[in-house]
Amino acid sequence: MSSADLRAISQLDEASRKDIAQWVENEMAQAKLRSTIHNFTEICFRKCVTSIGTQTLAKTEELCLQNCLNRFLDTNSAIVKLIQEQNK
């Protein structure tokens, strides 16, 4: 951010600064999630797709990808639940 942007933000009222901070936090969380999904998709693809010979996946590749991605979702769900329980 430029110094002009920082000056403009500092001139906003408290509610507007909080709104901007919340928006930035949400954008950062979304970017992190997109990055995580991209990385995990790449891991599953490399694990499951052994060669690219046709435009469609083989049934075994498709099943492998489904299982791999389901484990990712299961793991994330378990981690979120654990964090929520610890924050109680």
GROMACS elastic network, one bead per residue, 0.5 to 0.9 nm:
[ bonds ]
;  ai    aj funct       b0    kb
    1     4     6  0.81527   500
    1     5     6  0.61225   500
    1     6     6  0.68659   500
    2     5     6  0.51814   500
    2     6     6  0.64353   500
    2     7     6  0.87365   500
    3     7     6  0.61311   500
    3     8     6  0.85771   500
    4     7     6  0.50798   500
    4     8     6  0.61739   500
    4     9     6  0.86437   500
    5     8     6  0.50764   500
    5     9     6  0.61914   500
    5    10     6  0.86010   500
    6     9     6  0.51005   500
    6    10     6  0.61231   500
    6    11     6  0.87466   500
    7    10     6  0.50674   500
    7    11     6  0.64337   500
    8    11     6  0.52900   500
    8    12     6  0.68731   500
    9    12     6  0.53616   500
    9    13     6  0.86201   500
    9    16     6  0.85312   500
    9    17     6  0.67023   500
    9    20     6  0.86252   500
   10    13     6  0.80078   500
   10    17     6  0.77320   500
   11    17     6  0.89720   500
   12    15     6  0.81129   500
   12    16     6  0.60362   500
   12    17     6  0.61931   500
   13    16     6  0.54440   500
   13    17     6  0.63409   500
   13    18     6  0.87769   500
   14    17     6  0.51123   500
   14    18     6  0.61745   500
   14    19     6  0.86245   500
   15    18     6  0.50996   500
   15    19     6  0.61876   500
   15    20     6  0.86967   500
   16    20     6  0.61884   500
   16    21     6  0.85344   500
   17    20     6  0.51089   500
   17    21     6  0.60729   500
   17    22     6  0.85354   500
   18    22     6  0.60485   500
   18    23     6  0.84998   500
   19    22     6  0.51078   500
   19    23     6  0.61210   500
   19    24     6  0.86273   500
   20    24     6  0.61132   500
   20    25     6  0.85127   500
   21    24     6  0.51285   500
   21    25     6  0.61233   500
   21    26     6  0.86065   500
   22    25     6  0.50293   500
   22    26     6  0.61257   500
   22    27     6  0.85919   500
   23    26     6  0.50903   500
   23    27     6  0.61484   500
   23    28     6  0.85960   500
   24    27     6  0.50801   500
   24    28     6  0.61357   500
   24    29     6  0.85926   500
   25    28     6  0.51397   500
   25    29     6  0.61842   500
   25    30     6  0.86503   500
   26    29     6  0.50732   500
   26    30     6  0.61662   500
   26    31     6  0.85899   500
   27    30     6  0.50948   500
   27    31     6  0.61321   500
   27    32     6  0.85910   500
   28    31     6  0.50460   500
   28    32     6  0.61375   500
   28    33     6  0.85874   500
   29    32     6  0.50874   500
   29    33     6  0.61620   500
   29    34     6  0.86278   500
   30    33     6  0.50388   500
   30    34     6  0.61260   500
   30    35     6  0.85389   500
   31    34     6  0.50914   500
   31    35     6  0.61337   500
   31    36     6  0.85875   500
   32    35     6  0.50563   500
   32    36     6  0.61201   500
   32    37     6  0.85992   500
   33    36     6  0.50407   500
   33    37     6  0.61024   500
   33    38     6  0.84647   500
   34    37     6  0.51500   500
   34    38     6  0.60271   500
   34    39     6  0.85491   500
   35    38     6  0.50411   500
   35    39     6  0.60915   500
   35    40     6  0.85340   500
   36    39     6  0.51349   500
   36    40     6  0.60704   500
   36    41     6  0.84341   500
   37    40     6  0.51365   500
   37    41     6  0.59292   500
   37    42     6  0.84855   500
   38    41     6  0.51251   500
   38    42     6  0.62071   500
   38    43     6  0.87059   500
   39    42     6  0.51248   500
   39    43     6  0.62758   500
   39    44     6  0.87439   500
   40    44     6  0.61541   500
   40    45     6  0.84318   500
   40    68     6  0.88933   500
   40    69     6  0.78567   500
   40    72     6  0.76208   500
   41    44     6  0.51600   500
   41    45     6  0.59602   500
   41    46     6  0.85328   500
   41    65     6  0.86019   500
   41    68     6  0.88267   500
   41    69     6  0.75205   500
   42    45     6  0.50224   500
   42    46     6  0.60841   500
   42    47     6  0.84695   500
   43    46     6  0.53076   500
   43    47     6  0.61512   500
   43    48     6  0.86045   500
   43    68     6  0.89120   500
   44    47     6  0.50164   500
   44    48     6  0.59091   500
   44    49     6  0.81223   500
   44    64     6  0.80024   500
   44    65     6  0.59976   500
   44    68     6  0.59047   500
   44    69     6  0.71158   500
   45    48     6  0.52494   500
   45    49     6  0.54694   500
   45    50     6  0.85172   500
   45    61     6  0.87033   500
   45    64     6  0.89832   500
   45    65     6  0.68568   500
   46    49     6  0.57992   500
   46    50     6  0.71575   500
   47    50     6  0.73845   500
   47    64     6  0.82401   500
   47    65     6  0.83483   500
   47    68     6  0.87493   500
   48    60     6  0.81392   500
   48    61     6  0.52956   500
   48    62     6  0.78940   500
   48    63     6  0.86529   500
   48    64     6  0.55772   500
   48    65     6  0.60504   500
   48    68     6  0.83891   500
   49    52     6  0.73337   500
   49    57     6  0.78304   500
   49    58     6  0.85392   500
   49    60     6  0.89627   500
   49    61     6  0.56552   500
   49    62     6  0.84797   500
   49    64     6  0.84734   500
   49    65     6  0.82675   500
   50    61     6  0.80789   500
   51    54     6  0.88566   500
   52    55     6  0.76755   500
   52    56     6  0.86498   500
   52    57     6  0.82638   500
   53    56     6  0.84638   500
   53    57     6  0.89739   500
   54    57     6  0.73206   500
   54    58     6  0.87508   500
   57    60     6  0.80293   500
   57    61     6  0.59274   500
   57    62     6  0.59021   500
   58    61     6  0.51395   500
   58    62     6  0.61686   500
   58    63     6  0.86342   500
   59    62     6  0.50198   500
   59    63     6  0.61040   500
   59    64     6  0.84889   500
   60    63     6  0.51380   500
   60    64     6  0.60407   500
   60    65     6  0.85889   500
   61    64     6  0.50247   500
   61    65     6  0.61327   500
   61    66     6  0.85864   500
   62    65     6  0.51877   500
   62    66     6  0.62181   500
   62    67     6  0.86693   500
   63    66     6  0.50827   500
   63    67     6  0.61482   500
   63    68     6  0.84819   500
   64    67     6  0.51830   500
   64    68     6  0.59938   500
   64    69     6  0.85413   500
   65    68     6  0.50195   500
   65    69     6  0.60168   500
   65    70     6  0.83517   500
   66    69     6  0.52901   500
   66    70     6  0.59748   500
   66    71     6  0.85904   500
   67    70     6  0.50296   500
   67    71     6  0.61689   500
   67    72     6  0.86388   500
   68    71     6  0.52615   500
   68    72     6  0.64207   500
   68    73     6  0.88937   500
   69    73     6  0.62934   500
   69    74     6  0.85875   500
   70    73     6  0.50492   500
   70    74     6  0.60348   500
   70    75     6  0.84594   500
   71    75     6  0.59492   500
   71    76     6  0.84640   500
   72    75     6  0.51889   500
   72    76     6  0.61706   500
   72    77     6  0.85650   500
   73    76     6  0.51352   500
   73    77     6  0.60414   500
   73    78     6  0.85620   500
   74    77     6  0.51251   500
   74    78     6  0.61711   500
   74    79     6  0.86385   500
   75    78     6  0.51421   500
   75    79     6  0.61894   500
   75    80     6  0.86547   500
   76    79     6  0.50810   500
   76    80     6  0.61463   500
   76    81     6  0.86163   500
   77    80     6  0.51757   500
   77    81     6  0.62247   500
   77    82     6  0.86143   500
   78    81     6  0.51672   500
   78    82     6  0.61490   500
   78    83     6  0.86685   500
   79    82     6  0.50599   500
   79    83     6  0.61761   500
   79    84     6  0.85662   500
   80    83     6  0.51621   500
   80    84     6  0.61107   500
   80    85     6  0.86129   500
   81    84     6  0.50624   500
   81    85     6  0.61438   500
   81    86     6  0.86136   500
   82    85     6  0.51645   500
   82    86     6  0.62255   500
   82    87     6  0.86896   500
   83    86     6  0.50811   500
   83    87     6  0.61983   500
   83    88     6  0.88765   500
   84    87     6  0.51416   500
   84    88     6  0.65483   500
   85    88     6  0.53943   500
